[in-house]
Amino acid sequence: MGKVHKLALALTIIGALNWGVAGIFRFDVVAQFAGGSAEPLARFIYLIIGVSGLFNLGLLFDHIRDRDQVIVTVPEKV
């Protein structure tokens, strides 16, 4: 997993934690940090987290891609 994937995964986890806090405590951390959910900074953070989630969607299908690859090995000479 590359650095971009790790960053996207971290942002997705942060977004999921924000949704969890919003669902349990009715407190939106991003909106509080940015001064409201309609503020440009908050909308930018939501956008970045959303794009990270879409980017990580590919992780769901990595096992299918890995399974479909054929690995050919050459026998060693004795």
C-alpha positions as CSV (number, residue, x, y, z in Angstrom):
1,M,0.0,0.0,0.0
2,G,1.5,3.3,-1.1
3,K,1.6,6.6,0.8
4,V,-1.4,8.0,-1.1
5,H,-3.5,4.9,-0.2
6,K,-2.5,5.3,3.5
7,L,-3.3,9.0,3.5
8,A,-6.7,8.3,1.9
9,L,-7.4,5.5,4.4
10,A,-6.5,7.7,7.3
11,L,-8.8,10.5,6.0
12,T,-11.6,7.9,5.5
13,I,-11.2,6.7,9.1
14,I,-11.3,10.3,10.4
15,G,-14.5,10.9,8.4
16,A,-16.0,7.7,9.7
17,L,-15.2,8.7,13.3
18,N,-16.7,12.1,12.7
19,W,-19.9,10.4,11.5
20,G,-19.9,8.2,14.5
21,V,-19.6,11.2,16.9
22,A,-22.3,13.0,14.9
23,G,-24.6,10.0,15.2
24,I,-24.1,9.3,18.9
25,F,-23.6,12.7,20.3
26,R,-25.1,15.0,17.6
27,F,-21.8,16.9,17.4
28,D,-20.1,17.4,14.0
29,V,-16.4,17.8,14.7
30,V,-15.6,19.1,11.2
31,A,-18.4,21.7,11.3
32,Q,-17.3,22.9,14.8
33,F,-13.7,23.1,13.6
34,A,-14.6,25.0,10.5
35,G,-17.2,27.3,12.0
36,G,-20.3,25.6,10.5
37,S,-21.1,22.9,8.0
38,A,-21.9,25.3,5.2
39,E,-18.5,27.1,5.5
40,P,-16.1,26.7,2.6
41,L,-13.5,25.0,4.8
42,A,-15.9,22.5,6.1
43,R,-17.2,21.7,2.6
44,F,-13.6,21.3,1.4
45,I,-12.9,18.9,4.3
46,Y,-16.1,16.9,3.5
47,L,-15.1,16.8,-0.2
48,I,-11.5,15.5,0.6
49,I,-12.9,12.8,2.9
50,G,-15.5,11.8,0.3
51,V,-12.9,11.5,-2.4
52,S,-10.7,9.5,-0.1
53,G,-13.6,7.2,0.5
54,L,-14.1,6.7,-3.2
55,F,-10.3,6.1,-3.6
56,N,-10.4,3.5,-0.9
57,L,-13.3,1.7,-2.6
58,G,-10.7,0.0,-4.7
59,L,-9.3,-1.7,-1.6
60,L,-12.5,-3.8,-1.5
61,F,-11.7,-5.3,-4.8
62,D,-7.9,-5.9,-4.3
63,H,-8.4,-9.5,-3.3
64,I,-10.3,-10.1,-6.5
65,R,-7.6,-8.6,-8.6
66,D,-4.9,-10.5,-6.7
67,R,-6.8,-13.8,-7.1
68,D,-7.1,-13.4,-10.8
69,Q,-3.4,-12.9,-11.4
70,V,-1.5,-15.9,-12.5
71,I,1.9,-16.3,-10.9
72,V,4.4,-18.3,-13.0
73,T,7.6,-19.5,-11.5
74,V,10.6,-21.0,-13.2
75,P,11.9,-24.2,-11.6
76,E,15.5,-23.9,-10.3
77,K,18.2,-25.8,-11.9
78,V,19.7,-28.5,-9.7
